Amino acid sequence: MKKLFAPGNDSKAASVGLLALRLMLGLTMLINHGVGKLQKFSDLKSGFPDPLGVGHSTSLTLTVFAEVVASLLLVVGLTTRFAALVLAINMTVAFFLIHKATLTGEHNGELAFVYLAGYLTLLLAGPGRMSVDQNVFGGGAKAKKESAK
């Protein structure tokens, strides 16, 4: 488990870049998408899209979990890879099932596609050293070698 969430051995510049990516994606998703859905949950639940056939309310609940909880985890850098996976799944559904994988035209999924690219980057790269994951799960093999000296 520790290995899965450890931030890796990124350079300082890479860690700053990953921090910026986490903050921009996490806060934008939270503020522009998650908060509104959470505030209007009762109004939205009956008509919310149900692309997976799990029910409108359940689809909205899963979306709010991704866009609020996972976004907050991403911002602070706690279980970042889990949060990025949850958000990547959410954006995969949005891009392929809701927007029919279209990048141009009316009701296109370009924004979902861009978010998906960012979340996949964070899933693969991890949170960087400037994260709660760094303090909780350690810094990977390089950090272990340095602390053993």
VEXSEKE-612270 format. One line per 5 residues: number of its first residue (from 1); for each residue x, y, z of C-alpha. Coordinates in pm, 1 decimal, padded with zeros to 6 digits. Each point is the difference from the previous one (the first is absolute). Layout:
NUM = X/Y/Z; ... .
This chain:
1 = 00000.0/00000.0/00000.0; 00281.0/00237.1/00093.2; 00169.2/-00056.4/-00336.2; -00323.5/00080.5/-00186.8; -00042.9/00339.7/00164.9 .
6 = 00366.0/00103.7/00041.4; 00066.0/00312.2/-00204.3; 00314.9/-00126.2/-00169.9; 00337.2/00159.4/-00056.7; -00097.2/00308.9/-00195.4 .
11 = 00228.7/00298.7/-00037.4; -00101.7/00317.2/00176.9; -00115.2/00153.2/-00331.0; -00207.9/-00309.0/-00083.9; -00156.1/00007.6/00347.0 .
16 = -00093.6/00367.2/-00043.7; -00153.8/-00086.1/-00337.5; -00198.9/-00288.4/00149.7; -00116.0/00225.7/00284.6; -00117.5/00260.3/-00252.6 .
21 = -00181.2/-00267.1/-00201.9; -00167.8/-00143.0/00313.2; -00110.6/00344.3/00116.6; -00128.6/00119.8/-00336.9; -00186.8/-00320.2/-00088.3 .
26 = -00126.9/-00064.9/00352.3; -00120.4/00351.1/00077.6; -00150.9/00057.9/-00344.0; -00192.9/-00328.0/00011.6; -00112.1/00063.1/00357.6 .
31 = -00109.1/00361.7/-00048.2; -00137.6/-00011.5/-00355.6; -00164.9/-00341.7/00007.7; -00012.3/-00174.1/00339.3; -00132.2/00271.1/00232.4 .
36 = -00293.5/00083.3/-00228.9; -00104.3/-00364.3/-00028.1; 00027.9/-00043.7/00376.3; -00205.9/00313.1/00073.0; -00272.6/-00092.5/-00250.8 .
41 = 00009.8/-00374.1/00068.2; -00370.5/-00037.3/00077.4; -00099.2/00198.2/-00310.1; 00236.8/-00189.9/-00231.3; -00039.0/-00359.6/00120.2 .
46 = -00314.5/-00092.4/-00193.2; 00124.1/00120.1/-00338.3; 00374.8/-00055.4/00027.7; 00145.0/-00210.4/-00283.7; 00025.6/-00371.6/00076.9 .
51 = 00246.5/-00133.0/-00259.7; 00091.0/-00309.6/00204.0; -00356.2/-00103.4/00082.3; 00044.4/00025.8/00378.1; -00273.8/00258.3/00052.6 .
56 = -00007.3/00377.2/-00025.3; 00057.3/00060.1/00370.7; 00287.1/-00250.6/00018.4; 00163.6/00150.6/-00309.6; -00020.1/00345.6/00154.8 .
61 = 00135.3/-00130.1/00332.1; 00300.0/-00158.6/-00173.4; 00060.1/00317.7/-00198.7; -00019.7/00220.9/00310.0; 00238.9/-00235.2/00182.3 .
66 = 00249.3/00033.6/-00284.8; -00039.8/00372.5/-00055.0; -00004.3/00100.5/00368.4; 00176.0/-00262.8/00213.2; 00257.5/-00119.5/-00253.6 .
71 = 00069.0/00360.5/-00106.1; 00069.5/00097.3/00361.5; 00231.8/-00299.7/00039.3; 00179.5/00105.0/-00317.5; 00044.3/00358.4/00121.5 .
76 = 00162.7/-00103.8/00327.9; 00188.4/-00288.5/-00159.8; -00144.1/-00274.8/00218.6; -00043.9/-00340.1/-00165.6; 00061.3/00190.0/-00320.0 .
81 = 00012.9/-00299.5/-00231.7; -00333.4/-00127.4/00136.0; -00155.8/00345.5/-00043.4; 00140.9/00030.2/-00352.3; -00137.4/-00345.9/-00086.3 .
86 = -00347.8/00091.1/00126.8; 00004.5/00325.3/-00196.3; 00139.5/-00171.6/-00311.4; -00285.3/-00251.6/00011.0; -00248.5/00285.5/00041.7 .
91 = 00144.9/00185.1/-00300.2; 00017.2/-00319.2/-00208.1; -00373.2/-00048.5/00051.5; -00064.9/00366.5/-00075.8; 00213.3/00002.5/-00314.9 .
96 = -00096.6/-00334.0/-00153.0; -00357.3/-00056.0/00119.3; -00140.7/00348.5/00052.2; 00187.8/00190.6/-00272.4; 00035.2/-00298.3/-00237.1 .
101 = 00379.4/00058.3/-00030.0; -00046.0/00317.2/-00203.7; 00263.7/00271.1/00017.9; -00171.7/00256.4/-00223.4; -00346.0/00137.9/-00055.8 .
106 = -00287.9/00075.1/00229.3; -00001.6/-00189.7/00333.8; 00351.5/-00133.2/-00065.3; 00208.5/-00174.0/00263.6; 00318.8/00199.5/-00044.3 .
111 = 00007.3/00115.7/00363.3; -00058.9/-00352.7/00132.2; 00280.4/-00121.1/-00227.9; 00243.9/00262.5/00131.0; -00089.7/-00079.5/00361.7 .
116 = 00045.4/-00370.5/-00078.2; 00349.3/00066.0/-00137.7; 00096.0/00186.1/00317.4; -00139.0/-00266.3/00231.0; 00178.2/-00277.0/-00191.0 .
121 = 00322.6/00198.2/00031.7; -00044.2/00022.8/00378.1; -00097.4/-00366.6/00020.5; 00324.8/-00098.4/-00170.1; 00235.5/00264.5/00144.8 .
126 = -00138.6/00020.4/00352.6; -00039.2/00310.6/00214.7; 00358.2/00124.6/00015.3; 00193.2/00075.7/00316.8; -00220.5/00296.0/00096.9 .
131 = -00290.4/-00211.1/00121.5; -00146.7/-00161.1/00307.8; 00086.4/-00333.8/-00163.8; 00368.6/00092.4/00040.8; -00042.6/00027.3/00378.0 .
136 = -00229.6/-00300.0/00040.1; 00145.5/-00249.0/-00246.4; 00361.6/00114.4/-00034.9; 00210.6/00098.2/-00293.3; 00081.7/-00322.6/-00182.9 .
141 = 00331.3/-00179.8/-00045.1; 00220.6/00310.9/-00034.7; -00132.2/00148.0/00325.5; 00059.6/-00330.1/00182.1; 00363.4/-00005.0/-00119.0 .
146 = 00051.7/00359.9/00111.9; -00152.3/-00061.6/00345.6; 00216.7/-00310.6/00048.4; 00320.5/00208.9/-00035.1 .
